[in-house]
Amino acid sequence: MNKTIVIIGSSNTDMVIRTARFPARGETVIGKDFLMNAGGKGANQAVTVARLGGNAVFVCRTGNDVFGEDAVRLLTNEGINTSYIKTDSEGASGVAIITVNNAAENTIVVAPGANAQLNELQIEEAREAISTAGYALMQLEIPLDTVTYAAKIAFENKVPIVLNPAPAATLPDELYKMISIITPNEKEATVLTGIEVTDPVSARRAARALAGKGVAVVIITMGREGALLYDGHTFTHIKAPAVKAVDTTAAGDVFNGALVVGLSEGMDLIDAVTFACQASAVSVTKRGAQKSVPYRNELAALV
């Protein structure tokens, strides 16, 4: 099996403020410390793949600015193939404004910048990498048309597609039918299905609904409760390790990157999801996005 994992997605600079609680509408609250970190769902997942031992190829678009230059340098230093990253001559790099409260919950507002210009032409330039990969991993911080176009290339070449549908958006029917694995969290599953996911029972209903759209495998992530795996026949609830969370930023990205690494190594679905839950659990014990991404030895220590 080709273990190369091509990640197609976003790169952002995260600007994070910790605060005791989220402000109400129209309210100003005094925060605690301020951190600026490398982030973006696509970049976070690419770094996760690399740090956990996977062979990562990253397709993204950055701005012609210091944020973009720093992002490419950091990704290259992680051992990621960055030859398909394109610099947008006009657009700024993506930026995310993140607030983290005392419960380690977060709210995020993203200004996509150059990510919104990642287009079909750029995907064509990466066609060989996509069509020959072992897995294709994507998210929704780039245009949906671009995601669908890349999925077609992967699907036509029998490359399994893992879609992390975040941020949540209505997906075209044709995309569902090409996806091998979809990995929404509870809120995203609610948006995708119209079924409010609040517990394992409602999560099962949503998973059945997503499978009914043509997706082979559904994994609904549920934070500290772990993940619900549905392979079209059997439900399996995989628990997350108990840890003291300080920041959940990028936890979902780490889950997805680890999941695909596990699958690329030949793990079965249950073992791969267990591996992903372990990686995600380690990530929430640290602050920041890419700074929180664990290395393989950290997972061994957790187990």
Sequence and secondary structure as in RCSB ss.txt:
>XXXX:A:sequence
MNKTIVIIGSSNTDMVIRTARFPARGETVIGKDFLMNAGGKGANQAVTVARLGGNAVFVCRTGNDVFGEDAVRLL
TNEGINTSYIKTDSEGASGVAIITVNNAAENTIVVAPGANAQLNELQIEEAREAISTAGYALMQLEIPLDTVTYA
AKIAFENKVPIVLNPAPAATLPDELYKMISIITPNEKEATVLTGIEVTDPVSARRAARALAGKGVAVVIITMGRE
GALLYDGHTFTHIKAPAVKAVDTTAAGDVFNGALVVGLSEGMDLIDAVTFACQASAVSVTKRGAQKSVPYRNELA
ALV
>XXXX:A:secstr
   EEEEE   EEEEEEE SS   TT       EEEEEE HHHHHHHHHHHTT EEEEEEEEESSHHHHHHHHHH
HHTT EEEEEEEESSS  EEEEEEE TTS EEEEEE GGGGG  HHHHHHTHHHHHT SEEEE SSS HHHHHHH
HHHHHHTT  EEE   S     HHHHHH SEE  BHHHHHHHHS    SHHHHHHHHHHHHHTT SEEEEE GGG
 EEEE SS EEEE       S  TTHHHHHHHHHHHHHHTT  HHHHHHHHHHHHHHHTTS SSGGG   HHHHH
HH 
